[in-house]
Amino acid sequence: MILADFGADVIAVERPGPPAAFDPAVNLARGKRSAVVDLRNPRGAEVIAQLADCCDVLLESNRPGTMERRGLGPDVLCARNPRLVYTRLTGWGQTGPYSARAGHDINYTAVSGSLGVIGESAPVPPLALVGDLAGGSLTAAFGIMLALFERTRTGRGQVIDAAIADGSALLNIPQLGEFNAGLWGGRGSHLLSGAAPFYTVYACADGRYFAVGALEPKFYVQFLAAIGLDDVSPGDQMDSARWPALRARIAELFAAKPRSHWTAVFADTDGCGSPVLELDELADDPHLRDRGTVFTRDDGTLTAAPAPRLSRTPGRTRPGNPARGADTRIVLRESGFDDKQIDELAESGAVAILDRI
């Protein structure tokens, strides 16, 4: 999606069959075209191979060996198209004793160490943000850009082994650094884990939440002033033995007023306090609204703007495909198939054409 936001022509090759009642991938499909190809059909591999002949990048996320069994491994496709960047996004990677195992985000982050450092007592799964998205998709997209840049000098593509477990472990480097230095005290004891009274989330009187992050002494002083704790010494900020009692005391203060009160209190101070917004509040936040960070589309759904923001060539949101297979015919035409061949492929079940579904 990020590459599509910034102008890439991205073709989502989808399997045939009715869509799921709710498919999370639909929300990441903006700017992409859709072609339906059945890889299990004897002619499906032929279609994929010819598409890859005309593409800069192929991204697949099958278990290791799946593409090779269908004659679509990198040895075959990169020989046909030496400029092809063949990207393999999987949970465990192409090698290793876990490579053939099934798994999901929580499994990859668990083994990589990134899940084990999050939370105060028990590990807290961070949705799919750390594994699937940051550790997997973002590192894969970055790898694609690196390979394309390298190709400008050599003219050759290469294979990218993008494992979610690898990317999640990479994101854990700060904690590994603390461990190496003998400073890691375990989950729940880290300065950013939520244990510190000046870097955590507090419940408010209306059941909503308020986040504080007054790490630096100059901000901590303003944080204490904002909540009216003038009898707390700023010099004791890093004395972790005092944290539980102080956190309980601060929690009582926040629980006595609604979130809107605290939002107003911290609006004009550098005490580093922010309301924890729910999804249905995002479009109404003045900062997000002013920058267009989160906005409501014409169909009434919420989405987020492309990031980062480039000065000369900014990204833009484009509509996704109207239906699965909406672009199958034109994509195949662009890859060298004529209409007779496309109709034959559709008759055989190798592809699905929207006007024939």
N, C-alpha and C positions, 0 to 999 in steps of 0.2 A: 504493500500500500504506500509506504513512504517513497519508494522509487516511482510509483505511478503519480504520486502527488507532485513530483518534480519533473514530470514529462516523459517518463519511460512508457513505452507501449507494452503493457503487461497483459498477457493472455493467460487466464485461469483455465487450465485444462481439467474439466470435471468429469466424474464418472456418471454414467447414465442412471436413471431411476428417479423416483420422486424425491424431492428435497425433504429434509427433516422438518418437523414442526417448528423448531427453532435451531438455526444454524449460526453459531457465533461468527463463522467466517464471512457471513453476509455483511457484517459491520466493518470488515476489513477489505471489502471488495470494490470500494470506490475507485473510479478511474480505470478499472480493469475490464477487458473484454472476456467473454465466456465462450469456450468451445467444449463440447461434450464428446469424449472419446472413450471407448470401452477397451481398456488394455487387455482384458481377458478374451476379447475377440481375436481370432487369428490375424486379422488385418489391422488391429489397433496399433501394434508396434510399428507397422509400416507408416502409419499416419504420424506418430510421434517422431519417428526418425526423420521424416521429411520436414516436419515443423522445425526440428532442431537444426536442420541444414541451413535454415534461414534466420536463425536467432543468434543473438549475442550471448544470452544466458539461458540455461536450463536449470530449474530448481525442482528437486524431487525430495519427497519425505517418506519414502518407503523403507521397510526394514532392509538392512544390508543383504545384497544378493538378489533382491526382487527384480531390479532393472536388468541385471546381468542375465537372469533366467529368461527374460523376454527379448534378449538380444539388443538391449538398450543401455548397456553399461558404458562408462566413459571411454573404455578402449575402443568401442565401436563408434560411438557418436563423435568423439573428438578426432578420430581418424577421418571421418567424413567431413567434419568441420573443425579444422585445427584452431580456429579462433574462438571456439565455444568455451565459455566459462560454465563448467558443469558443477552445480552446487548441490550438495547432499546435506539436507537438514534432518537430523535424527535426534533421538533422546540420548543414546549412549555413544554414538559415533560408529564409524565403519569397522573398527577393530576392538579387541578387548573381550574378556569373558562375558560381559553383559550385553554385547552388541546385538544379539538376537532376541533379547528379552523384551517383552511388552512393558510399557510403563507410561506414566504421565508426568506432568510438571512436578508434582509433589515427590515422585520417586527420584527424579534427576536432581532436584535441589536437596533432597535428603542425603543422597550419597556424595554430592559435591561439597557438602558442608555449609551451604548457604542457608538451608532451612534450620540447621542446628544452632545458628547464632541469633535467630530472630525470636523474640518473645521474652517474657520475664521469668517464667518457670517452665512450662511446657512449650515446645516449639510452636510457632504460629504460622500456618501456611499463608504466604502473601499473595493469595489468588494466583494468577498465572503471570504476574508482573516480573518476577525475578527469573523464572525459568523459561517458559515458552516465549515470552516477549523480549525481555532484555537479554537473557542468556542465550536464547536461540535465534529468534528472528532478527533482532538488531545486529548481533554479531555476524549473522549470515549476510545481511545487507551490507555491512561494512566490508566483509570479505569480498563480496561481489565488486564493490567499488575499488578495492585494492587491486583485484585481479584485472579489472577493466583498465585501470590506470597503468598497470604493468604492461598490459597488452599494447598500449600506445607506443611502447619502446621496442617490444620484441615481435609484435604481430601474432603472438600465440596465446591461446587460452590455457586454462589449467583446471584442476579439480579442487573443489573446496569441501573439506570434511568439517561441517559445522555441527558440533554436538552440543545439545542443551546442557549436558553435564559439564562440558568443558567451559562453556560461557558462564555458567553459574559459578563455577570454581574461580574463574577470573575475576568476577565481581566481588569475590570474597577476599581479595588480596589485602585490603586494609586490616581485616581481622587476622589474617595469617601473619602480617607484619607484627601485630601486637603479640601474637602467640610466640613468634620467634624471639621477641624482645623480653619474654617473660612477663608481659603485662596483661595477658588475657586472663580474666578472672572467671570466665564461664558465662553461659547464657544468663541474662538478667542482671548482670553486674556491670555491663558496659555503659559508658556515659550516654550513649544514644539509644539504649534499650528501653527507656521509659522509667527506669528506676530512679533517676535523678529528679528531684522535685522541680527543677528548672528546665527539664527537657522531657515533657510527657504530655498526656492528654487528661483533662479533667471534665467530669460530668457537671452540667449546669442545672439550675432549678427546673428548667423546662424539658429536661431529658435530652437535650442536645449537648454537644461536646465542644471544648475549646482547647487548642493546642498551644503550648508554650515551648520556646526554644532559645532561652536566654543563656547561651553558653559563655560568652565572653564577659568578664567582670563589668565592663561598662554597660552592657545590656542587662546584666543581672541586677545591678543597682536600680535601673529604671523599672525592671519587672517588679522588684520588691516595693518600690514606691507606688506603682500602679495599683497593686492589690492592698496597699496600706499596711505593710509589715515593716514598720520603722524600728522594731526592736530586734530584728535579725541582722547579724553582722555579715556584711558582704565578704569579709575575709574568711569566713567559714564555708564558703560555697563548695569547695571540693572535699570537705570532710564528710565522707560517705557514711560515717557512723551517725551523723545527724539527719541524714536524708529521710528515713522512714517517718520520724516524728514531724519533720517539717512538711513532708508531702501530705501527711494526714491533715495537718493544720491548713495547708493551702486548699486541699480538697474541700474542706468545710466552707471556706470562703467562696469558692466557685459554685458550690452547691446551693448557696443562699441566693444567687441572682441568676436570671435567665441569660442565655448566650448573647442576646442582643445587648445587654448591659455591658458585658465584658468586651464585646466587639467595639462598642463606643469608647470604652475606657482606653483600649490599646490603640485606637485609631490615630492618636496624635502623640504617641510615645514610641521610643525605640526599645520597648520591653519585649519585643519579639513574640507577640501573641496573635493568634489567628483563629477564626471560627473554623470548625471542621464541617465543611459543607456536604450536604447530601446531594445525590445526583440530580434531584429535581430542583435544586437551588443554584446550580452552576451557571446557567444562562443569565441569571439575574444579578450575579455578583458584578459590582461596578468595574472592577479591574478586568475581569475576564470578558465582560461585555465590551469595554472600551477597546481592547486589543482583538476582539473577535476570537478569543482562544477557544471558547466553547460557544456554540451557537445552534439555533434551531433552523433546520433546513425547511424547504418549501413543503415537504411532506409531513412536517410536524415533529420529526425525530431530531434528537440531539446528536451532535458530532463534535469532534475537536479539529482545530485548524492544523494545517501542515506545520511541522517544526523540523529544523530551526528555520528562522526567517532570513532569507538571502536578499541582499539589497538590489541586485540587478536581475536575478532570475528566481523570484520567489515561487514557492509551491502554490498550488491552487487545488481546491477540491473539485473533483469532477464526479458526475453521477456514475454509479455502478451499472452493470449490465441490467437491462430490464427483466431478463429471464435467463435461466440456465440454457446454454446452447444458442443464445440469440445471435452470436457472431460466428458460429461454426462454419457456415458456408463462406463468408468473406475471408476468414482466417485461412481456410484451406485453399481458396483461390490465390491468396497472396503467397502461399507456399508452393504453388505450381500445379495444383489439381484443377482440372477443368470441371465444368458442371456435370458432365456425364459420369466422370469418375466419382465425384462427390455423391451423386445420387446412388451410384452402385455401392459406395461405402455405407450410405444410410440404409439401403435395402439389406445389406449384410449385417447391420447392427453394429458395425465398427464405430460409427459416429451417429450423433443425433442432431438433426437439423430442426430448428424451431418451427419452420413452416411445414414440417412433416410430422411433428409430434402430435 
